């Protein structure tokens, strides 16, 4: 499955089978995490066979079950940390989808188990990504019309439209899709909306946009 197909087939899943990650899947996912850490300077960590984070009231209220594996998105504190975590976290989400796993971004419905991952001085845990073998494949989320999240003068190039459509497939907090992509020449800017986790959402949407538009067709500004 290529990344475009992974984007289309990825849906948030909250109920998982009690099944450990297969060795080759674990190895491939860990390799991708290490690649993301090298590129980004983040301190992303794969947590396996750890049932406590999703065994509390908030997790059950959020309808999570069977979650024993997750990715801890950790990095050095900065103004850009949330966006960078969103971008590289979604890269890992789509890699997990390619590997036959299901995922769900989780901002609040879990407990921070301090012994499960490492947060160094000056670092911060921004969010976690639940993953495993889902009991279902999830369902598509409704999307805004493309014109609600884009600004561009006619004629709009097809690559830009493809990028916006890909961004609309991205998971966002409460499915609010509070982002806007603007086009000037071959330069694209992306701005977050106002609200919780909007910068994480922006990073996720920007990764989707790059896949849909093709990085060779534009420059970020």
N, C-alpha and C positions, 0 to 999 in steps of 0.2 A: 504494500500500500504506500503510495506517495503522500507527501504532506497535504496536498489539496484534498485527497480522499480522507486522510486522517482528520482534517478539520471538519469535513462534512459528517463524518461518522462519530466524532467525539461529542458525547453529551454527559452532563454531570450525573454521577452515580453515587448513591449514599449507602446502599446495602451491598455487602460483599460476602463471598463464600469464605468459609474458614479453611483457607488453602494457602500454603506458603508459596512464595515466588519461586518459579522454576530457576534452576541454576544459570541457564544461558540467558534468561530474561534479566535476572538480577545482575549478571555480569555486563550485559549490554547497557542497562540503565545506569549502572555505576560508572561505566566508561563515559557515557554522555554527561553525567554530573561532573566528572573530573574535567571534561572538555569545557563545559560551561564555566566552571570555577577558574580555569586558566584564562579564558577570554575576558571574563567580567570582573575578576577579583573578588567574587562572592565566596561565601563559605557554606555552600549548599551541602546538605547531608541527607543520605538515605537512612531512614529508621525502619528496621524490620522486626517483626514478631514482638511488637510492643503494644499490648492491649489496653493500657491504662488511659492514654490520652483521649480515647473515644469511648470511655466507659462511665462517664459522668452524666449529670442531669442535662447539661447543655447539649451534649452529643445526642442523647436520647430524644430531647426536645426537637433537635434538628433532624431527627429520623435517621441518624447514622447507626449502622449495625455491622458487625464483623470487620471493623477497620483495625488492622494490626500493623499495617505498613503505611508510611507516609514520608513525604519529602519536607524537610525543614529548610525554609528559605531564610538564610542568615547572611548578613553582610555588614560592612562597616557603616556606621551612621553617617548619612549625608542627605542633602535635599533630593538627590536622584535615586536613593536606595529603593523606594517603593516601585518606581518605574522600571528600574533595572531588574528587580525581582520578578515583576510581572512579565517582562520580556523573556528572561531566561527560564522562568518557571513554566511559561507556556511552551517553550521549546521542549522542555522535559515532558510536559503533558502530551504533546503530540508524538514524541518518541515512545512514550508509554502506550499510546493508542496503537502505534505501529507494531508494538511488541505483544499486542493482544490483551493489554491491561485496560482497566477503566479508572477514572480519576474524578476528583472533585476538589476545587479550591475551597479552603476553609479558613475563615478569618477569626471566628469567635467560638464556634461550637466544639471546642476541645480544651483539654487541660494541658498546661505546659509541664511536661515531665522532664525536669532539669537533668536527670541522669541519662536521658535518651539521646541527647545531642549536645554539642559544645557551642557556647556563645562566649567568645573571647572579649576581653576588655575593649570597649569602643565599638563593639558589634551589637546587632539587634536582630531578634527573630521578628520578621514582618508578617509571615503567614505560613500555613502548611498546606500541602497537597495530599489528600488521601488517595491511596491507590491500591489496586489489587484486582482480583477477578470478580467482576460484578455479577450480582444475581440477575440483573437485567442490563441492557445496553443504554438505558436512559431514554429520554424523549427530547426532540428538538425544542428549542426555546423560540418564542415569537420574536421577530425582529422588526425594528423600525424601517420605514421606507428609506432607501439610500439617500434621497434628497434631504432628509432630516439631519444627516451627519456629515454632509460634505458642502464645500464651497468651491466652485470652479466656474470659469466662464466657458461658454460654448465656443467651439465644439470641444466636448470633454473627451480626452483620449480613452480608449478602451481599457488600457492598463490601469488607469486611475479608477475607473468604475469597477474593474475586477478586484482591485485592492480594497475598495470600500465594501464590496459585497463579502469579501473574505473577513474583513474586520467585524462585520455584523454577525459572523458565525462565532465570534470570540465570547467566552464566558465573562460576564461582568456582575458586580455586586447587585443583587436583587434584579438582575437583568435590565438595568436602567440604561445601558448603552450611552453613557454621558461622555461622549467624545465627539470631536469634529475634525475632519481632515480637510485641509485647504490646499489648493493647487495654484502655483504661479510659475508658468513656464514648465520646466521639468523638476521644480523644487516643491516638496510637500512638507507642510507643517501639520502637526497633530497637537491638539489641546485637550486637556481633561475638563470635565464638567466639575461642578461643585458637589461634594458629598463624600461620605466615608469610602475609603479604598479607591477613589477615582484615579489616583496616580498608578496604582497597581493595575487597574483596568486599562489605563492608557498603554502601559507597557505590553500587556497581553494583546491589545488591539493592534499595536504597531507591528508586533511580530506577525500577526495574521496578515496585515496589510502588505508587508514585504513579500510574503509568500504569494499572495494573490496578484500583486502588481508586477513582481519581478524586480529585484534590486538593481538590475542593469538599466531599468527604464527611468529612474529618478534619483534625486538626492534629497536627504532630509535637511531641513533648515530650521 
